[in-house]
Amino acid sequence: MKDVLLTIGEVAKRSGVAASALRYYEECGLIASEGRTGSGHRRYARSVLRRLAFIVFAQRIGLSLEQIGTELAKLPDGRIPKARDWARLSRPWTDQIDRRIAELQRLREGLTRCIGCGCLSLEHCAMVNRGDRAATLGPGPLYWRDDRPTGKGRAPTR
């Protein structure tokens, strides 16, 4: 039995991705329509829904569309990817996800102490950032990032 092709509206509704984004993803080569009707309307195989879920997830963990395209290109040609294909594709992201979790935890911990101060104005900062050592390391909230200054007024080396 031949798979029923979905309209762009059906794919948008089912995936939660706007039709304009679907057209853009197709332009970028992240997804492909299976054909068009006589009036030029796009039609998609149901399997595009998994690719879209992958794209949405990958964006949420911080991958660019270019990186996502590189990852999607690793999927097998000529058949619909299976669960093991998706698992193989996502396995290397564990470290990136762990780094993102650690960053979010630092943000949560620093939210009440440092937001808006740039590590200069709160009493706590006088203890952590004595003499405004952080200013010599560059702009931004250095104590939130992974390259936080050490007690010697320098960012740790990696």
Steps between C-alpha positions, in 0.01 A plus 500: 500500500641834399572748781267796510684826444434788737437861407724770638214607728463147638875473561504841669209407726640158590860615555433837661735659244366797304441450128746783429768312696420182307556683172827641638618157622426363154696786341794414733478130405401381849171351379361418158152495358406189306327690228255768423144507386402645165455834672852486648407412860767305686436146622710323763547139602402430861866420577577873475340532845795313658749723321313804628500365856875451466545855368295653782686298765840581348418872496394484864835359603677773308593355161494736204306411187834439328600250770158338479538463124839335549347253745197425282732429207630202702163325477466213252382570147229294339307408813320658791740528798433254780530555876860371498592759233363783714673362811834480319454855377421648841751305712787752457287782636519374858799720585338807346178437694697452825682832441170673435350354820801623701467846344129515585574395859757781530245743358240386751744534790620843388161640409426667833861599570626640175234577246538852372809583704773388265687381809573854613235636733370244749668446835561136407699610196744693717600166649503301179625773267730705725645797313283421199737229374231380260519825301847408379365178350245655268136602488195320628399297802821298526399330823205331329694353212718193491809722476445657841794686657702314759605645835813638332302727269547283190273272312588134549666327210328206338 
